[in-house]
Amino acid sequence: MDFIYITDIARKFSDSPNDTIKSYLRNSQNLEYMMVEEQLHNRILLKYFY
């Protein structure tokens, strides 16, 4: 399985990657998407949160 890291994307396409990541995480739809991805692909991690 390949992984996509938002930090790598932000570093490549932005002069201020920290601000880019902050903006990305403020969007509730992005957070919902990341949660669905975790539920589908990371069962081990989720057992610690539920």
N, C-alpha and C positions, 0 to 999 in steps of 0.2 A: 504494500500500500504506500502510495506517495503522499506526502504532506505538503500543504501550502502554508507558509508562515506569513502572517500579515506584517511582521517586522521586516522581512526581506523585501516584500512588495513596497512598503513605505520607504525603505532606504533607497530602493532603485528609482522610484518615481517622484520623490519629494525632497526638497531642501531641508525641511523640518519634519523628519519622520515621527517624532514624538507627538507633534500636534496632529498629524494625519491619523495616527492610531487613536488618539483621544476622540477625535471627531467620529471615527468609525465606530468606536464603542459607545458613543452617545446615542446612536441610532438604535432604537428598540428592535427594529426588524433584523438588524445584524446580530443582536444578542439572541433573539429567538432562533435564528438560523444556526448559530453556533451551538445552542443548547440541543436542537434536534440532531445535529451532527454528532454530538457527544452521546446522546441517547442511542443512536444507531450504531456507533462505532467504538464506543469506549465504555463497555459495561463494567470493567474493573474499577475505573475511576468513580463511576456513579454510585457504587455501593457505599462509598464514604460520605456521600452527600444526602442520601435518602435513607 
